Amino acid sequence: PLALAIVGRPNSGKSSLTNSIMKGPRAIVSELPGTTRDAVDIAYERDGEQFLLIDTAGMRQRGKHSTSVEVFSVVRAERTIRRADLCVLIVDVTSGITAQDKKVAGLIQKSEKPSFVVLNKWDLVKPKRGATQAIQKHVDLAREQLFFLDYAPVLVASALTGENVERFFSLVARIQRASRARLGTGVLNRLLRDAFAANPPRMVSGKRLKLYYATQTSGAEDRHQLSPPKFVLFVNQPRLLSETYRRYLEARIREAQPYPGLPILISCRARTETRER
């Protein structure tokens, strides 16, 4: 089954959202062993597709852990992020994006996980008029503050009323489709050569990064169902690729193929390398 980690800080509504999802008429649910302070794995079937919802304990800042049990809960949540196929960051929209939300988002980014963000408790801030504009405002603000997780779609929803919860699995399906998208080798190489020509890499110690060839790997070696797109660039010297230029190339790739919800992984190999490490 596709493992979905529901993560976030305490009281953001992770369990409430999980419960709201399971109330759907097409759900076949069986709860597996777990505790309230541990990660609870829930088998879930929807439209014939198998999922594993992992409802994690809330992650507080380490300095605010009152007991060793809470410390253990955070460690378990971090491990859950690593073993999940897709991470769903739940944010309490009434509080906005907090430092701890950014910390959890950072763990997702560091683990290079497919993800999306749910701004929960929309029912508490939803205006009587101009709801569409208000939603866009909250989404834009979330994207601005979670800029390092800019590939993650943002959903505004209410676990309590069920508003927009149905779109949860529409986003999952959208990310699944994106994970199967590939850029043809010819298209990719033309795109990257144009990117190099439009904005050449900076000189480093008198040398400049040169691109000879690029390809998108199959991802068949990845045990996770949702494999982020991986691109290998054959260059003169891999060390010449700066993080800034890597982000530039990623942005150019997304112009051709957005890959919503998926990090883009770019690695370099010296031209003489012929085997995968």
N, C-alpha and C positions, 0 to 999 in steps of 0.2 A: 504493500500500500504506500501511497504518497504520504510522507511524514510532514505534517504542518506544525511547526512550533509556534504556540501563542505566547508571546513574551512581552514584558513591559514592567513598569514599576508597580508597587503595591497599590491596590484600589483603583487601577485604571479600567477595570471591567473585563479582565481576561476570562474569568470563569463565567461571568454573565454572558459574554459573547459566545462562548462555547455552548452554554445551555440554550441560547437563542438559536444557534445553528442546528442543534439536535432536535428542536421542536418541529422541524419541517416534516410534512406528511410522507416524504419519500425516504426518510431516514430509518436505517436499521442499526440500532445502537447496542453495544455491549461494553460495559466498563471493566477495565482491567485493574489489577491490584495497584494501589498507590495510597499516599496520604496527602492531607491538605498542604503540608509544607514541602512535599516532594513534587516531582513532575508526574502528572497523572496521564497515562496513555489511554485514549478512548478510540476503539475501532468504530469506524463510521462508513456506511455504504450509501452512495448517492448516485442515482441513475446508473446503477450497475458498476460504478467505479469505487474502488476501495481507498479509504483514507485512514490515516492515523493522526488524530488530533492530540497534540501534546500540550496540556494546560500546565504551565510552569508556575512555580512560586514567584512572587514579585521580587524584583531585584532592587534592593536599597543600596545607598552608598556604603562602602565597607566600614567607614567610621561610625555609621549609625546602626550597626548590627547589635542588637541587645543580647543575643544568645548565640552559642555555637551552632544551634540548630538553624538559625537564619543564615549564618555564614555558609553552612552546608547547602542550604537551599539555593543560594546564589551560585555556588560552584556547580550544582546540578543544572541550574538554568543555563549556565555557560556551556556545559557539556551538551545540553539539549540543542542549543544553537548549532553546535558542530555536527551533531548527528542528524539534523533535520534536512529535508530536501528543500523546504521553503520556510522562511521565517516571517511571521506576521507581528509587527510591532504595534501594540495597542497603546494609544495615548489618550489621556483624559482631556478632552477638548476644553473643559471648563478651567483647567489649569494652564493650558497652553503647553508648549514644548519646554520641558525643564532640563536642567543639567543632567539629571539621571536618565531622562529619555534619550539624550544625546549619547550618554555612556552606553546604553543598550544598543542604540543604532550603530555606535562605533564597533561593538562586539560583532554585530552582523556583518558590517563592512569588512572587518579584519578577517572574518571567516569566509569571506567571498561568497556569501549566500544569496540566492534569489530571495526577494522579499517585497512586501508592500506594507503600507502604513494604514491603520484604521484610527481615525479620530472619533473616539467613542463618546457617549453621553450627549449626543447632538440634541436630544430632546430638552436638555436643560438650558441650552443657549439659542435654540431655534427661534428666530423672530417671527412675529405674526405676519409681517410683510417683508418682501425682498429676500426670501430664503435662498434663492439661487445665487444672488450676489453674495450673501453671507457665507454660503458654502465655498464659493470661489475664493473669498477673502481668507478663510481658514486654511484652505488648501495651499494658496500662494505663500502664506506665512509659514506653514509647515515645511514647504519646499525650501524656503529661504533659510530656515534655521537648521534643517537637516540637509544642507547643501552637499555634504559628503556622501549622502545616500540618495543622490538625485535621480538614480535610475528606478527608484521604488515608486510605483503609483500610490496615490493617496485616496482613501475612501472615507467619507464622512457618514457615520451611521449611529444608530442607537440600539444597544443590546436590549434595553428595557422595553422599547416599543416595537422593535423589530424593523424600524425604518432603514432601508438600504442594506439590511443584512443579506438579503437575497443576492445582492451584487458581489458578495464575498467570493462565491465560487465562480462567478463570471470572471473575476480578476485572476483566480487560480488558473482557469482554463486559458485565459489570454496569455499568461506567463508560460504555460505549458506549450502553447502553439509557438510562442516566440523562441523557446528553447530548441525547437526543431528547425528553425529557419537557418539557412546557410547563404553566405555570399559566395558566388562563383569565383573561382580562382582568377579568371580574367578580370571580372568586375572589381574584385578586391585589389588586385595589383594596379589597375588603372586609377582607382580611387586613391590609393596610398601614394602613388607617384605624383598625382596631381597635388596631394596634400604637401609632399616634400617640396614640390616646385613652388607652390604658393607661399609656403612658410618654411624655408630651409632650417634645419637644426643649427643651433649655435656651435661655434668652434669650441673644442675642449682641448687644451694643451696643443693647439695647432692642428687638431684633427676634427673632422666633421663626420657625423653618422651618415653612412651610405646604405641605401636599401637596394638589395639585389633581387629579392623575391619574397613573397608572403603567401601564406596559406592558412585556411581555417581547419583546425584539427577536427577529427570526427567525434571526440569526446567519449568514444566507446569504452575507454579505460576507466571512466568515472562511474563509481558504484551508485551514485545518486541518480534518481529519475530525471531531475531537472539539472542539466549540465549547463553552466554558463558558457557562452561562446568563447572559444579560445583561439587566438591568432598567434602564429609563429612568424617572426620576421627574420629573414636571413640577411645579416648585415656584415659590415667590415669589422666592427668592434662593439659587442653588446653593451659595454660599460658607457658608451657614448650616448645611450638613450636616457635622457633625464626624465624625472617624474612629470615635469611640466609638459614636455613634448609627448610623453605617453598619454597624458590627458587630452592633449590636442588631437592626437591620432584617434583616440577613443571617440571624441566628439564628431570627427569626420566620418567614422564608421557608423555612428548612430544616425547620421543624416541619411545614409543609404538604407540602414536597417536599424530601427529604434531599439529593438530588444528590450521591451518594457519589463521591469521587474528583475532584470538580469545584469549582474556586473559583467563587464567585458574584460577578459584577461589577455594581456599582451605580453609575450615573452620574446626574447631575441636569442639568436644563435649565430655564432661566427660562420662565415660562409663555408669554412672547411669542415664543420660538423655535419655528419651524415646520418647519425643514429640518435634516437631519442634517449634522453637520460632517464 
